[in-house]
Amino acid sequence: VLRGCKLCTHSVVQIPSDSTKQINQIVFAVLILTASQTCHLFGITSAKLDFVGLVVDVSKMITSGSNGISGEKSSRSKSRNLAAKSKIKDAFSFVELNNDTSKKRGSHTQRRYQLKNLSWKSMDTAVDGKESQGQEVAQEENPKSCELEYGSYCLWSVEHKEEMKDAIVKRLKDQLFMARAHYPSIAKLKHQERFTRELKQHIQEHERMLSDTIADADLPQFFAEKLEKMEGTIERIKSCEVGCSNVERKLRQLLDLTEDEAYFHTRQSAFLYHLGVQTMPKTHHCLSMRLTVEYFKSASPQRELLNKQKFEDPAFYHYVMFSRNVLAASTTINSTAMNSKDSGSIVFHVFTDTQNFYAMKHWFDRNSYLDANVHVTNIEDHNKLSKDVESLERQQLWPTEEFRVTFHNHSQPLRRQMKTEYISVFGHSHFLLPDLLPSLNRVVVLDDDMIVQKDLSSLWNLNMGDKVIGAVQFCGVRLGQLKAYVEENNFDADSCVWFSGLNVIELEKWRDLGITSLHDQSLQKDSSVSHRLEALPRGLLAFQDLIYPLKGSWVQSGLGYDYGISRIDIEKAATLHYNGVMKPWLDLAIHDYKSYWRKYMTNGERFMAECNIH
């Protein structure tokens, strides 16, 4: 064990000690540090990170303020030292653990963020980036803290984690770590100038080789020669008399640099992930542009003119959708028509904006879904003609809004107290429904991230009494937990929130109660808050005491963020709601749930093939 450090005994003697126990701890720390050289503990493998942290923690705790090593510690080091004190007595058994126990996904994710010892802020409630004051919680006590910082990226990164199988690249990196750690000490030795130049040359060659290499397949043909030369150089290093403290200090510096680099790449990866889930894919943008161009180049069949009377006939089953996504809207419509007992009695009202209107119109003119009727409307044209919509901002399309809500659940054990949910509520455009559809009494509103698996015609037979809206209530979140974002005080804090996605609307009662005008008045009271943020409190409270609770079997939600939904629950639900950021049309979607959506996606469309949508 002491092969690589001839002066270890000398270093131990110089450290003052008051008792035999202190001396034993010092010797143990030195043994661990020197053993790290032969075991290549500083390779980039997740299974070894805890042991590396233990080595550094023990050395910092024992040698702090002695043998020339500074006693000052950063906030990150203090946290690791506290953890190391509790681990010293079990260190030998810890080293002998099988690596497989350290490769479990849950523990790996937690450990990755422990290295930086970040101070995560726990919040009673955090909605879409809002921050509130709260108590600081250590990451090791709360595995959900990662979601507060990065949201669903944490779940996605764990689910798509790839094990490193490139042993040669890993070995090269281990050699580079060892050579860098010993170089400052070798450079100070007398009569070793030639060996110092040789070591420096090997380090530079390894750096150039690894800068263009990720996997073993990327390695150049001469890598074996470089590997063997560096191995011989490291063997020669171990025969030199160098100070353990210098090598240990350099190893600690390299570890800190590696941690900083890993933290940077984690933040960068999380940013790119959120950018990917919040923007339209290039392929979908291509589809919309091609359809728009084709609309003006060719004469459309104009099917809507033939079915104009059906669009205003209350005897039909009328569905409403607000969407900017052609592919998503068509998939929802297709699933509804295919699972309907009488598709000829279905009428879809699709409201979109000017940018996507012509693409939507041309798509539904080209494609039919059994006998279902589809009517596409530019909501901006309607709002410009309406006297009730004076604000230029409100003339735009405001579809369903989703909010990521993270809060404390004190009734659960400590590790499960932090809970994250995605709440989808009506956008401001939904409150124009009575004016958009003046001749209709009852409609069913579907979001474009819904998939219908069963016939929904029985929703028109519901006796909702004096209620205005039928919705599935979610009691996992109470209104009282969202009080920081609700200005009014006259609401039941214990009442459950309700979700959009599948909603039955009684338009006649809506008009009688003047819900739209009340909603407009509440928006005008506080013009400083953005319309999007206002959608959460206004959407939840607008229908207080006017909600008819639908059975939970009507909707299975969470397919856009929850990895734990069973296949049995999915197959028995009437509809599937992909609420969350991992929408089924994205490459970042949850793979296990994607097939339920792709089953109803339109196939054989020429523009889809040209835009590489499969």
C-alpha angles and dihedrals in degrees: 000000000000093000096108096048120052093174098052093106090050091051092052093050092055093057111091116232134182100197143024089250092061092049091051091052092049093049090047091052092051091049091052092048095050092044088058090068095060095039095051090229093170097068118122098260123127094216091066102044095093092053091049089051089050092052093051093042093052093047092048093049095047103037099036109129094006140088093023095302115128118248093213115107133193120233088258092054093049091058093050092047092057090051091047094056091062092046101050097084092052097040098110094051089043092057091053095055116118111258091232091074089060094050097067108125097232096051092043093056092049093047094050092063094041090067094069091042090216120186104238118197114227114210132199085220132359119184121189098325099326114137128212132183115266146149119289112247125194116238095234090059095048121038090185093067090091090065091056089061103034106015118207091352088087092058092044095049092051092047092050097039112139122208115233108246099168101105096173094054089048091051091050090052091049090053091049091052092051094046093049092048094054099037098086091051094046091048090059095054118103121244091014099101094117093048089048091055091047092051091048091051092051091049092052092048091051091048092052092047095049094043090073097033131088103152135026090256089064095058118113120246094254095056093107092060092049091047093053094046092051091047090056091047091053090050088053091048090057090057092057123092106245132158116259092216093058093049092045091050091051092047089052091051091050090049092051091049090050091050091050091049092048091049091050092051091047092055091044092049091048091051092050090047093054090044089053096051095044099050132066113259116250091242092056091047088052091052093051093048094047092050092049093051091046091051092062094040099052136040112254120223089238094217091169092072090059093052100038094120092054091058091065100034112109090202091077127077104256121202123188129205134177110202147146094191115090096191095045094048093048092049092053091048092047093051091049094050095045093052096042120105091217112023091176091070093056123101122185122202109198115190117195140154132265094263094059100027098095093044091050093046095049092046095055091043089056098041130050128196107211106286097328118130120225125197117189117201131185101227092196091063090052094048093050090057094044118095091204093064106064100148114093090215092055092050088072125087113274108185127179114319124217126203129192107223122192120182145152120271102194094180090070129073117276096263092053100041096099110076130182124198136168115229119197117198137172117285120224092265090065090066089064093063096105089055095040093052105029096162098051130086107186127026136166116228118211128186117226091242091064129105119200116215102171140035112282099191092107089070088075090059096056116121101220096173111204094342122118104201133033113209142154109256122219113208094183085088122043126199089241089064089058096048092117088068099040115079096190119086099196099089136099107260091200096054118111123245119244128223132225117221101089114028134160112214127198100205095183093058089042090059093045092054094044093228093161094056092047089051091050092050092052090052093052092054093070112028093164093076117079118252092241095056090045090059093076101057095031094047094049097044100038091080099037109155088003099088123111107204114231121208115268091238090073093070135029105194133184100062090128096061113004116090094184103072112123124229090238092059091047096050096047095051120099092219136015121220118202094198113163132058099289097082117187094243092058126088086232093061121125103271097215092059099039096085093063089060098040089054089075099035115122113259132196096032111146096216092052091057092047091051092047096246110152 
